[in-house]
Amino acid sequence: MQFTKNTSRGKFLGLGLVFKILVAIFIIIFGFMLINQINLPAPVKQIEKILPNENFKTIK
């Protein structure tokens, strides 16, 4: 009697691949939540530049 080795994985996704995808999604969500927790101060200095009227030109 001959034994044959079945090397095909089948037509479904392997558990290893599903596990890797879940870990990647978890890392992305965790990274997003971690970045969202960082409080960056808003700029308080007002930037204002006064342009003289001579720089404006009307186009007809």
N, C-alpha and C positions, 0 to 999 in steps of 0.2 A: 504494500500500500504506500502510495506517495503522499507526502504532506506538501501542501502549497501554502506559501506565506502571503497573506492578504496585506498589501501595503497601502491600499487606498484609505483615505480618511473618511470617505463617505460624502454624502451630498449636503451635510449640515456643517455649520461652523464648529470648530473644535472648542473645547472648554478653555483651552489656553488662550485662544484668540479673544473669546468673549471676556475672559478675565482681564486681559491686557486693555481692551477697549474700556471696560468699567474703571480700571485704575486710571487711565488717561483722562476720562471724563471727571473722575473725582479730583484729580490734581488740578484740572482747569477750573473747576468750580471753587475749590479751596483757594487757589491763587487769586481768583476774582474777588472772593470774600476778603482775603487778606489785604489786597490792594485797596478795596473799598473802605477798610478801617483806618487808613492813613488820613490824618487831617492836615491838609496843606493850607496855610494861611492865605487868605485872599489879599491881593494887593490893595493897599490903602492910599497910595499916592495917586492923585488925580493927574493925568497927563493932559495938558491943554496947551495948544499952540494957536496963537492968534495970527491969522494971515491978514496982511493988509489988502485993501480993496484993489490996489493996482495989479495984483497978481491974477485977479479974475478977468477973464476975457469972455465976451459974449460972441457966440457963433450964430450967424444968420444964415 
